[in-house]
Amino acid sequence: MKYGELLHFGHPQHKLHFEYSELPFRCDGCGEVGLGSRFRCYTCDFDLHRHCACASPADAALRHPFYRKCLFHFLPRPPGDATRFCNACGRKAGGFVYHCRACGYDLHPCCAALPHSLEAEGGLRLSLRSRAAAPCHRCGRKGRSWSYRSECGKYELHVACVTEMLAESWHELYYGGVRGVGKKATTVTAAAGLGAGGRGVPSIRGAGVSHHGRGGGKGSSKVKRCCEVAAMALQFVVSAVLGDPTAIIAGVVASFLSR
């Protein structure tokens, strides 16, 4: 088999080819949004996140530092008939999932692989936490899901808030359709003018929303700086949640966060 190709149990008809794309897609494994690295079947319009493509029922069980007593097994679909939700992001777990039989916890493959630390420009460092210690920069609440926290402790962002922002912004690409496009974003969406530079990437709704106070006066420069740091942190958290925490994707994300 050639480098960059694989046969996957979820799509045995054809080989999947690795590619790097700036067009958003919906993973046919876990059902969540992706951008950047993916394995794709061009014949069937079938896409998998890199983490979903590399996961297999034959893999050894996964352990996660947030759940030290749990042993997660990869499953093509969640067990049972009840609706299940990812314990990391809070979104529905309806496809590929890591499941702990003893505790009943579930993790999307990309959530299970979220980096435990992110480093942005200017020395900004973010660490992944199992729960927020401060109000989330976007929703203003503490609870809900895993979060990324700045080293200084002044900035917190729920993983759930990021996934919701992505789902709200790109839902129409997958289900509403643009010029007949339903499940996927393709070059047709770029022609429809959804993104700058013909990339076909729409703006993220709510990316500019902040629960910091607004107004002029002495503190306005501090608030401005805080929001600049928050925007920088957001682009790196978005890239991590998308399953591709690279500088290239962070730059792409930044290009439409700034619009």
C-alpha positions as CSV (number, residue, x, y, z in Angstrom):
1,M,0.0,0.0,0.0
2,K,1.3,3.5,-0.9
3,Y,2.2,6.0,1.8
4,G,-0.8,8.2,2.5
5,E,-3.3,5.5,1.7
6,L,-5.2,3.1,3.9
7,L,-8.0,0.6,3.9
8,H,-10.5,1.3,6.7
9,F,-13.1,-1.0,8.2
10,G,-15.7,1.8,8.0
11,H,-15.3,2.0,4.2
12,P,-13.9,-1.2,2.8
13,Q,-15.0,-0.5,-0.8
14,H,-12.1,1.8,-1.6
15,K,-8.8,3.0,-0.3
16,L,-8.8,6.3,1.6
17,H,-6.2,8.9,0.6
18,F,-4.6,11.4,3.0
19,E,-5.0,15.1,2.0
20,Y,-4.7,18.5,3.6
21,S,-7.6,20.8,2.8
22,E,-8.7,24.2,3.9
23,L,-12.3,23.3,3.1
24,P,-14.4,22.2,6.1
25,F,-15.9,18.7,6.1
26,R,-18.1,16.5,8.3
27,C,-16.3,13.4,9.4
28,D,-18.2,10.2,8.4
29,G,-16.8,8.5,11.4
30,C,-17.7,10.6,14.4
31,G,-20.0,13.0,12.7
32,E,-18.2,16.2,13.8
33,V,-16.7,19.1,11.9
34,G,-13.1,18.8,10.5
35,L,-10.6,21.0,8.7
36,G,-7.1,20.3,7.5
37,S,-5.8,16.7,7.7
38,R,-8.2,14.0,6.6
39,F,-8.5,10.7,4.9
40,R,-10.8,10.8,1.9
41,C,-12.5,8.5,-0.6
42,Y,-12.9,10.6,-3.7
43,T,-15.3,8.1,-5.3
44,C,-17.8,8.1,-2.5
45,D,-17.3,11.5,-0.9
46,F,-16.3,9.8,2.4
47,D,-14.1,11.7,4.9
48,L,-12.5,10.8,8.2
49,H,-10.6,12.9,10.7
50,R,-7.0,11.7,11.0
51,H,-7.7,10.5,14.5
52,C,-10.9,8.7,13.4
53,A,-9.1,7.0,10.5
54,C,-6.3,5.8,12.8
55,A,-8.7,4.3,15.4
56,S,-9.7,0.7,15.1
57,P,-11.6,-1.9,17.2
58,A,-8.4,-3.9,17.2
59,D,-6.5,-1.2,19.0
60,A,-5.5,-1.6,22.6
61,A,-7.7,0.1,25.2
62,L,-7.2,3.8,25.7
63,R,-6.5,5.4,29.1
64,H,-7.0,9.1,29.7
65,P,-5.4,11.1,32.5
66,F,-8.8,12.8,33.4
67,Y,-10.4,9.4,34.0
68,R,-7.6,7.3,35.6
69,K,-9.9,4.5,36.6
70,C,-11.5,4.1,33.1
71,L,-10.5,1.9,30.3
72,F,-11.8,3.2,27.0
73,H,-12.5,0.8,24.1
74,F,-13.0,2.0,20.5
75,L,-16.5,1.3,19.1
76,P,-17.8,2.0,15.6
77,R,-21.0,3.2,17.3
78,P,-22.1,3.8,21.0
79,P,-23.6,0.8,22.8
80,G,-27.3,0.6,23.5
81,D,-30.3,2.5,22.1
82,A,-30.1,5.6,24.4
83,T,-28.6,8.8,23.1
84,R,-25.1,9.2,24.4
85,F,-22.9,12.3,24.7
86,C,-19.2,13.0,24.7
87,N,-17.9,13.7,28.1
88,A,-15.3,16.1,26.7
89,C,-17.4,18.4,24.5
90,G,-21.0,17.5,25.5
91,R,-22.1,16.9,21.9
92,K,-23.9,13.8,20.7
93,A,-21.7,10.7,20.3
94,G,-23.5,8.9,17.5
95,G,-20.6,7.4,15.5
96,F,-17.0,6.4,16.3
97,V,-16.4,6.7,20.0
98,Y,-14.2,5.6,22.8
99,H,-16.4,4.0,25.5
100,C,-15.7,2.9,29.1
101,R,-17.9,0.0,29.9
102,A,-17.4,0.3,33.6
103,C,-18.2,4.0,34.0
104,G,-20.3,4.6,30.9
105,Y,-18.1,7.6,29.8
106,D,-17.8,8.4,26.1
107,L,-15.2,10.4,24.1
108,H,-15.1,11.4,20.4
109,P,-11.7,10.2,18.9
110,C,-10.7,13.8,18.3
111,C,-11.7,14.8,21.9
112,A,-9.7,11.9,23.3
113,A,-6.7,13.2,21.4
114,L,-7.0,16.9,22.4
115,P,-3.6,18.2,23.2
116,H,-3.0,18.8,26.9
117,S,-1.1,22.0,26.2
118,L,-1.2,24.6,23.4
119,E,1.4,27.3,22.9
120,A,0.5,30.4,20.8
121,E,2.5,33.4,19.8
122,G,3.8,35.8,22.4
123,G,4.3,33.1,25.0
124,L,0.6,32.4,25.5
125,R,0.2,28.9,26.9
126,L,-3.1,27.1,27.4
127,S,-3.7,23.8,29.3
128,L,-6.6,21.4,29.0
129,R,-8.6,20.9,32.1
130,S,-11.4,18.5,33.0
131,R,-13.5,21.4,34.4
132,A,-13.4,25.2,34.3
133,A,-12.1,27.1,37.3
134,A,-13.2,30.5,36.0
135,P,-16.1,31.8,33.8
136,C,-15.8,30.8,30.2
137,H,-14.8,33.7,28.0
138,R,-17.7,33.0,25.6
139,C,-20.6,31.7,27.7
140,G,-19.7,33.3,31.1
141,R,-20.3,30.1,33.0
142,K,-17.9,27.7,34.8
143,G,-19.3,24.2,34.3
144,R,-20.3,22.3,31.2
145,S,-17.3,20.5,29.7
146,W,-13.5,20.3,29.5
147,S,-11.9,23.7,29.0
148,Y,-8.6,25.3,27.9
149,R,-7.2,27.7,30.5
150,S,-4.4,30.2,30.1
151,E,-1.3,29.9,32.2
152,C,-2.1,33.2,33.9
153,G,-5.6,31.9,34.8
154,K,-7.4,34.9,33.3
155,Y,-8.7,33.2,30.2
156,E,-10.9,30.1,30.0
157,L,-12.8,28.6,27.1
158,H,-15.0,25.5,27.1
159,V,-14.4,22.9,24.5
160,A,-18.2,22.6,24.3
161,C,-18.5,26.3,23.4
162,V,-16.0,25.9,20.6
163,T,-17.8,22.9,19.1
164,E,-21.1,24.7,19.3
165,M,-19.7,27.7,17.5
166,L,-18.4,25.4,14.7
167,A,-21.7,23.5,14.5
168,E,-23.8,26.7,14.4
169,S,-21.6,28.3,11.7
170,W,-21.3,25.3,9.4
171,H,-24.6,23.5,9.9
172,E,-26.0,24.9,6.6
173,L,-23.0,23.5,4.7
174,Y,-23.8,20.0,5.7
175,Y,-27.6,20.0,6.0
176,G,-29.0,23.2,4.5
177,G,-27.0,22.9,1.3
178,V,-25.5,25.5,-1.0
179,R,-26.2,25.2,-4.7
180,G,-27.2,21.6,-4.1
181,V,-24.4,20.8,-1.7
182,G,-25.7,18.9,1.3
183,K,-23.4,16.8,3.5
184,K,-20.1,18.2,2.5
185,A,-18.4,21.5,1.7
186,T,-16.9,21.3,-1.7
187,T,-15.4,23.6,-4.3
188,V,-19.0,24.6,-5.2
189,T,-19.2,26.4,-1.8
190,A,-16.0,28.3,-2.6
191,A,-17.6,29.4,-5.8
192,A,-20.7,30.6,-3.8
193,G,-18.4,33.1,-2.1
194,L,-18.6,31.7,1.5
195,G,-15.1,32.4,2.3
196,A,-12.4,35.0,1.6
197,G,-9.9,34.0,-1.1
198,G,-12.1,31.3,-2.5
199,R,-11.4,29.0,0.4
200,G,-15.1,28.2,1.1
201,V,-14.7,28.7,4.8
202,P,-17.5,30.8,6.4
203,S,-17.0,33.0,9.4
204,I,-17.6,31.4,12.8
205,R,-20.7,32.8,14.4
206,G,-20.1,34.2,17.8
207,A,-16.3,34.2,17.5
208,G,-16.3,37.9,18.5
209,V,-18.6,37.4,21.5
210,S,-17.0,38.1,24.8
211,H,-18.4,38.4,28.3
212,H,-15.9,41.0,29.3
213,G,-17.2,44.4,30.1
214,R,-17.1,47.0,27.4
215,G,-16.7,50.7,27.5
216,G,-14.0,53.5,27.5
217,G,-12.0,54.9,30.3
218,K,-8.9,53.7,32.0
219,G,-9.5,50.0,31.6
220,S,-10.3,50.1,27.9
221,S,-6.8,49.4,26.9
222,K,-6.6,46.4,29.3
223,V,-9.9,45.1,28.0
224,K,-8.7,45.5,24.4
225,R,-5.5,43.6,25.2
226,C,-7.4,40.9,27.0
227,C,-9.7,40.4,24.0
228,E,-6.7,40.3,21.6
229,V,-5.2,37.5,23.8
230,A,-8.6,35.8,23.9
231,A,-8.9,35.9,20.1
232,M,-5.4,34.4,19.7
233,A,-6.3,31.7,22.2
234,L,-9.5,31.0,20.4
235,Q,-7.9,30.3,17.1
236,F,-5.6,27.7,18.7
237,V,-8.4,26.0,20.6
238,V,-10.5,25.9,17.4
239,S,-7.7,24.3,15.5
240,A,-7.2,21.7,18.3
241,V,-11.0,20.9,18.4
242,L,-11.0,20.4,14.6
243,G,-8.4,17.7,15.0
244,D,-5.5,19.5,13.5
245,P,-3.7,21.7,16.0
246,T,-1.1,23.0,13.5
247,A,0.2,26.5,12.8
248,I,-1.2,26.3,9.3
249,I,-4.7,25.6,10.4
250,A,-4.5,28.2,13.2
251,G,-3.6,30.7,10.5
252,V,-6.6,29.7,8.4
253,V,-8.9,29.9,11.4
254,A,-7.5,33.4,12.2
255,S,-8.2,34.6,8.7
256,F,-11.9,34.2,9.1
257,L,-12.1,35.0,12.8
258,S,-10.8,38.4,11.9
259,R,-13.6,39.2,9.4
